[in-house]
Amino acid sequence: MREEFKISDLGSLTYFLGLEVVYKDHGLFLTQRKYIKDMLAKFKMQDCKIAGTPMEVNHKLSSHEGELIEDITSYQSLVGSLNYATLTRVDICYNVSVLSQFMHTPRKPHMDAAKRILKYLKGTINEGLYYPYVSVLGLKLFSDADWAGSKEDRRSTSGYLTFADSKLISWSSKKQPTIALSSTEAEYRGLAIATQEAMWMKTLFKDLGLEFGTPTIFGDNMSSIHLAANPIFHARTKHIEVHYHYVREKVLSKEIQISSVSTHKQCADILTKALDGTKLCKFKAMIGL
């Protein structure tokens, strides 16, 4: 079980580019506690109430609904500050990504949603990423996609988490550039993005002289997994752009492997949609946050 860190017992503490690095006998703990406190003060939210989650489940933010904000620089500054907080707070990546889509014409509901993230961060200010000292090294990625999750344009959101053994080393939450016609297509595109990350990490590890096995990408959509492993180009998937079959090429050449994971254990879900408190806490524990 991951140890709970207390502010009164931080051990050796180092500050680096706004990050607080806590050195313990068994691992490292990265947090942005001071940065978040300063951000709360900057936006006059230090006395705000605490929110249990960073965003409402099934939120309906739109670029056309709500009163326009007169001072858009205040919104842009807040979202920009929140974006920097994602260096250690993976749990707000999806939410910040959504708010970043309204930077040019922000409205009151968008500002309220951004302030809700601040309320959530205030209640979880001591949280951060934990990196245990272990010698085992193996690349594994979790890939997920929320099909047609955007109420604005019905585009899907892809997310992946990259682990070196149990240590989270990279992550992404991003809206897909085109509309997917099925959940299989959305998940397959997500696998392609995760595959590109896996190959980049594989090259980086080799350059550093680190030994590891074949990277494994975990997905929870069986149709997309079968599509990646099947060398036959099905007629029903012809509308998927050819370059997305990059993932199949890497599977056939055994440079990566694709494996299934239960939806209940798909921790990349935290990067594709707003979750309720129970799921959020569960996935945070799984990724070491």
LUMNUZA-539712 format. One line per field, with one value per residue (C-alpha): y, x, z; residue number from 1; residue in three letters. Coordinates in pm, 1 decimal. Layout:
! residues N
v	c(Y,...);
u	c(X,...);
w	c(Z,...);
resi	c(NUM,...);
resn	c(ALA,...);
END
This chain:
! residues 289
v	c(0.0,346.3,546.5,857.1,1157.9,1420.8,1777.2,1764.2,1463.1,1537.7,1425.5,1586.8,1849.9,2010.0,2272.1,2249.4,2463.5,2491.3,2123.4,2004.0,1686.0,1487.7,1227.9,927.3,603.7,408.1,656.4,1008.2,1216.6,1502.6,1769.9,2133.3,2230.0,2575.9,2649.7,2559.5,2774.5,3068.6,3007.7,3007.1,3337.5,3489.3,3423.2,3508.1,3153.2,3074.4,3085.5,2897.4,2586.7,2247.8,2048.9,1668.9,1637.8,1875.2,1875.4,1771.3,1431.9,1468.5,1837.0,2033.3,2315.7,2492.4,2778.8,2924.6,2910.5,3151.3,3514.2,3620.1,3720.1,4079.9,4026.7,3716.3,3751.5,3649.5,3324.1,3262.1,3325.9,3085.5,2805.2,2858.8,2833.1,2517.2,2369.6,2404.2,2223.5,1914.7,1848.8,1644.1,1646.9,1395.9,1398.5,1743.2,1690.1,1609.5,1898.4,2152.7,2017.4,2082.5,2436.6,2510.6,2475.2,2799.1,3030.0,3272.0,3329.7,3218.9,3243.4,3245.4,2866.6,2812.5,3039.4,2866.0,2528.7,2657.3,2784.2,2444.9,2290.2,2536.4,2426.9,2065.5,2140.7,2317.8,2001.4,1780.1,2022.0,1765.3,1508.5,1435.7,1160.6,885.0,706.7,404.7,291.1,-30.4,-188.6,-365.2,-177.1,-251.1,-26.1,-53.0,187.1,220.2,362.7,472.8,686.0,840.3,802.5,1119.8,1255.0,1620.2,1771.2,2058.4,1873.5,1500.7,1436.9,1174.7,1225.3,997.4,945.3,733.4,670.5,541.3,348.3,232.1,-61.0,110.0,462.9,701.6,880.1,1033.5,1098.6,1275.3,1382.2,1518.4,1554.7,1358.3,1572.7,1412.5,1254.7,878.1,684.1,411.7,335.4,85.6,358.4,598.5,334.2,225.5,580.8,597.4,283.2,440.9,748.3,528.3,319.9,630.1,717.5,361.6,367.2,706.0,582.0,265.2,471.0,697.8,403.6,249.6,577.8,583.8,227.3,90.6,-267.4,-352.7,-597.9,-545.6,-253.5,-360.9,-140.3,-217.0,-133.7,-222.2,-234.4,-585.6,-483.8,-234.7,-489.0,-750.9,-492.7,-412.9,-779.8,-886.7,-846.9,-852.4,-506.5,-531.4,-341.7,-192.1,-17.2,138.6,482.1,480.6,674.6,452.7,602.9,475.9,121.0,203.4,27.0,-297.2,-288.1,-259.9,-546.3,-776.4,-693.6,-773.3,-432.2,-386.7,-607.5,-525.8,-671.9,-634.1,-492.2,-475.5,-148.4,-135.1,-136.8,99.8,383.5,590.2,658.4,945.6,1125.1,1090.5,1205.2,1363.9,1095.0,1070.5,1074.0,697.1,623.4,921.9,805.6,450.1,543.9,797.6,520.6,294.6,547.1,640.1,981.5);
u	c(0.0,126.2,229.7,33.5,266.3,219.4,336.4,493.2,703.4,820.0,1181.4,1434.4,1257.4,1384.9,1216.4,1260.4,1068.6,771.3,781.1,835.8,1043.4,1027.6,1301.5,1203.4,1384.8,1156.8,1083.7,1016.6,705.5,633.5,382.6,298.3,156.7,314.2,224.1,-139.6,-149.2,-10.1,-261.5,-551.6,-428.7,-374.7,-735.3,-872.6,-994.1,-795.3,-1112.7,-1334.4,-1534.5,-1393.2,-1526.7,-1514.6,-1442.9,-1281.7,-1581.5,-1944.1,-2022.3,-2190.2,-2101.4,-2261.3,-2019.8,-2089.2,-1933.7,-2282.7,-2449.9,-2400.8,-2302.6,-1976.7,-1690.2,-1578.3,-1221.8,-1116.6,-754.6,-860.4,-1001.1,-700.0,-465.7,-656.8,-668.3,-300.3,-214.3,-423.6,-246.3,90.1,-56.0,-106.0,268.2,184.3,-196.9,-302.2,-651.6,-729.9,-579.9,-910.5,-1088.6,-821.0,-821.6,-1195.9,-1166.4,-879.9,-1124.5,-1300.3,-997.8,-1108.6,-1471.0,-1504.5,-1841.7,-1952.3,-2016.0,-1656.9,-1518.8,-1735.8,-1600.6,-1241.7,-1302.8,-1448.5,-1110.3,-947.6,-1193.7,-1100.9,-728.2,-770.1,-915.3,-643.9,-350.6,-118.3,-160.8,105.0,285.2,469.6,770.8,895.9,1257.2,1240.8,1486.8,1233.4,1173.0,899.0,686.7,309.8,45.6,-326.7,-528.5,-890.4,-1132.1,-1469.8,-1666.3,-1850.6,-1806.3,-1797.0,-2145.7,-2013.8,-1901.1,-1937.5,-1566.7,-1408.7,-1143.8,-838.4,-622.0,-322.7,-102.4,254.4,416.0,772.9,681.8,455.7,585.0,376.6,607.7,382.4,15.4,-212.5,-574.2,-669.3,-973.6,-946.2,-912.2,-1204.5,-1537.8,-1529.1,-1822.4,-1811.0,-1667.4,-1432.5,-1290.0,-1248.7,-1072.4,-855.3,-741.0,-660.6,-449.0,-262.6,-176.8,-62.0,146.9,330.7,408.3,525.7,764.5,903.2,957.7,1117.6,1370.4,1437.3,1500.0,1742.0,1932.1,1963.7,2095.9,1799.6,1682.3,1314.0,1077.4,817.6,584.9,227.9,-72.7,-390.0,-731.2,-1084.9,-1250.0,-1221.3,-1324.0,-1038.0,-792.6,-901.4,-874.2,-516.7,-416.6,-599.2,-395.0,-711.6,-840.4,-1214.5,-1446.5,-1631.2,-1312.8,-1212.2,-1319.5,-1045.1,-746.1,-462.7,-202.6,-394.7,-302.2,45.1,-54.2,-130.1,209.6,383.5,178.5,258.6,629.7,609.0,748.0,450.3,173.3,-191.0,-376.1,-725.6,-807.8,-1136.8,-1323.6,-1317.0,-935.3,-895.2,-723.8,-689.4,-1061.5,-952.5,-823.9,-1132.3,-1430.3,-1542.5,-1575.7,-1773.3,-1590.5,-1574.7,-1421.7,-1190.2,-1041.4,-1009.5,-815.8,-600.3,-485.6,-413.0,-181.5,2.7,-152.7);
w	c(0.0,-85.8,218.9,309.7,328.4,597.3,552.3,898.2,794.6,440.8,475.3,241.2,29.5,-292.7,-513.2,-891.0,-1143.4,-909.4,-817.9,-464.0,-463.2,-140.3,-94.3,117.7,197.6,-33.5,-314.4,-440.6,-397.0,-640.6,-553.8,-636.5,-298.8,-284.4,-647.0,-583.7,-268.7,-464.7,-743.5,-495.8,-356.1,-701.8,-801.9,-453.7,-391.5,-77.3,136.4,-109.6,-27.2,-127.2,-424.5,-423.1,-797.2,-1049.2,-1284.9,-1282.8,-1435.9,-1777.6,-1790.1,-2073.8,-2142.7,-2470.2,-2664.5,-2724.3,-2382.7,-2095.7,-2056.4,-2221.0,-1991.4,-2040.2,-1918.5,-2111.3,-1994.1,-1642.2,-1778.1,-1999.6,-1707.1,-1481.8,-1736.8,-1816.9,-1447.5,-1414.6,-1715.8,-1539.9,-1238.0,-1456.1,-1426.8,-1118.5,-1109.7,-1372.6,-1225.1,-1372.7,-1720.4,-1889.9,-1720.4,-1814.6,-2171.0,-2195.2,-2060.9,-2300.8,-2588.9,-2488.6,-2458.7,-2732.9,-2624.0,-2260.7,-2091.9,-1729.5,-1711.3,-1828.7,-1557.6,-1297.7,-1414.0,-1390.7,-1036.4,-944.8,-1032.1,-791.5,-521.3,-589.9,-576.8,-244.4,-93.2,-244.8,-216.9,-56.0,-333.5,-593.6,-781.9,-599.0,-752.4,-554.2,-581.5,-785.5,-1026.8,-1249.2,-1572.9,-1824.2,-2043.3,-2023.9,-2146.4,-2080.2,-2368.6,-2362.7,-2562.3,-2491.1,-2813.5,-2922.6,-2570.8,-2673.7,-2663.7,-2875.8,-3191.4,-3105.4,-3140.0,-2917.4,-2651.0,-2633.8,-2330.6,-2240.7,-1938.8,-1973.2,-1690.5,-1637.1,-1414.5,-1155.8,-1215.3,-1424.9,-1669.9,-1937.5,-2003.1,-2247.2,-2278.8,-2619.4,-2839.9,-3164.8,-3480.6,-3667.5,-3577.6,-3521.7,-3665.9,-3401.7,-3059.6,-3227.4,-3449.3,-3155.9,-2945.3,-3240.3,-3297.9,-2928.6,-2961.8,-3253.8,-3048.0,-2758.2,-2999.5,-3119.2,-2758.1,-2689.0,-2984.2,-2879.6,-2524.1,-2656.4,-2854.6,-2556.0,-2325.1,-2572.6,-2604.6,-2225.3,-2226.4,-2031.2,-2078.7,-2097.5,-2265.3,-2535.3,-2449.9,-2374.8,-2445.8,-2252.1,-2393.6,-2287.1,-2630.9,-2773.6,-3127.6,-3157.8,-3013.9,-3269.2,-3546.2,-3443.8,-3445.0,-3762.5,-4084.0,-4297.2,-4390.1,-4330.8,-4563.4,-4266.6,-4150.3,-4483.4,-4365.0,-4099.3,-4227.1,-4351.2,-4119.0,-3817.7,-3924.4,-3803.0,-3481.8,-3668.9,-3838.4,-3500.6,-3357.6,-3649.7,-3625.9,-3251.1,-3156.3,-2923.3,-2792.8,-2727.9,-2432.6,-2291.2,-1951.7,-1764.7,-1790.4,-1410.4,-1422.6,-1718.1,-1532.1,-1853.3,-1809.4,-1584.7,-1898.6,-2119.2,-1913.6,-1587.0,-1319.9,-998.1,-666.9,-623.9,-965.2,-940.2,-610.0,-739.0,-1052.0,-866.2,-634.6,-933.3,-1101.8,-783.7,-725.0);
resi	c(1,2,3,4,5,6,7,8,9,10,11,12,13,14,15,16,17,18,19,20,21,22,23,24,25,26,27,28,29,30,31,32,33,34,35,36,37,38,39,40,41,42,43,44,45,46,47,48,49,50,51,52,53,54,55,56,57,58,59,60,61,62,63,64,65,66,67,68,69,70,71,72,73,74,75,76,77,78,79,80,81,82,83,84,85,86,87,88,89,90,91,92,93,94,95,96,97,98,99,100,101,102,103,104,105,106,107,108,109,110,111,112,113,114,115,116,117,118,119,120,121,122,123,124,125,126,127,128,129,130,131,132,133,134,135,136,137,138,139,140,141,142,143,144,145,146,147,148,149,150,151,152,153,154,155,156,157,158,159,160,161,162,163,164,165,166,167,168,169,170,171,172,173,174,175,176,177,178,179,180,181,182,183,184,185,186,187,188,189,190,191,192,193,194,195,196,197,198,199,200,201,202,203,204,205,206,207,208,209,210,211,212,213,214,215,216,217,218,219,220,221,222,223,224,225,226,227,228,229,230,231,232,233,234,235,236,237,238,239,240,241,242,243,244,245,246,247,248,249,250,251,252,253,254,255,256,257,258,259,260,261,262,263,264,265,266,267,268,269,270,271,272,273,274,275,276,277,278,279,280,281,282,283,284,285,286,287,288,289);
resn	c(MET,ARG,GLU,GLU,PHE,LYS,ILE,SER,ASP,LEU,GLY,SER,LEU,THR,TYR,PHE,LEU,GLY,LEU,GLU,VAL,VAL,TYR,LYS,ASP,HIS,GLY,LEU,PHE,LEU,THR,GLN,ARG,LYS,TYR,ILE,LYS,ASP,MET,LEU,ALA,LYS,PHE,LYS,MET,GLN,ASP,CYS,LYS,ILE,ALA,GLY,THR,PRO,MET,GLU,VAL,ASN,HIS,LYS,LEU,SER,SER,HIS,GLU,GLY,GLU,LEU,ILE,GLU,ASP,ILE,THR,SER,TYR,GLN,SER,LEU,VAL,GLY,SER,LEU,ASN,TYR,ALA,THR,LEU,THR,ARG,VAL,ASP,ILE,CYS,TYR,ASN,VAL,SER,VAL,LEU,SER,GLN,PHE,MET,HIS,THR,PRO,ARG,LYS,PRO,HIS,MET,ASP,ALA,ALA,LYS,ARG,ILE,LEU,LYS,TYR,LEU,LYS,GLY,THR,ILE,ASN,GLU,GLY,LEU,TYR,TYR,PRO,TYR,VAL,SER,VAL,LEU,GLY,LEU,LYS,LEU,PHE,SER,ASP,ALA,ASP,TRP,ALA,GLY,SER,LYS,GLU,ASP,ARG,ARG,SER,THR,SER,GLY,TYR,LEU,THR,PHE,ALA,ASP,SER,LYS,LEU,ILE,SER,TRP,SER,SER,LYS,LYS,GLN,PRO,THR,ILE,ALA,LEU,SER,SER,THR,GLU,ALA,GLU,TYR,ARG,GLY,LEU,ALA,ILE,ALA,THR,GLN,GLU,ALA,MET,TRP,MET,LYS,THR,LEU,PHE,LYS,ASP,LEU,GLY,LEU,GLU,PHE,GLY,THR,PRO,THR,ILE,PHE,GLY,ASP,ASN,MET,SER,SER,ILE,HIS,LEU,ALA,ALA,ASN,PRO,ILE,PHE,HIS,ALA,ARG,THR,LYS,HIS,ILE,GLU,VAL,HIS,TYR,HIS,TYR,VAL,ARG,GLU,LYS,VAL,LEU,SER,LYS,GLU,ILE,GLN,ILE,SER,SER,VAL,SER,THR,HIS,LYS,GLN,CYS,ALA,ASP,ILE,LEU,THR,LYS,ALA,LEU,ASP,GLY,THR,LYS,LEU,CYS,LYS,PHE,LYS,ALA,MET,ILE,GLY,LEU);
END
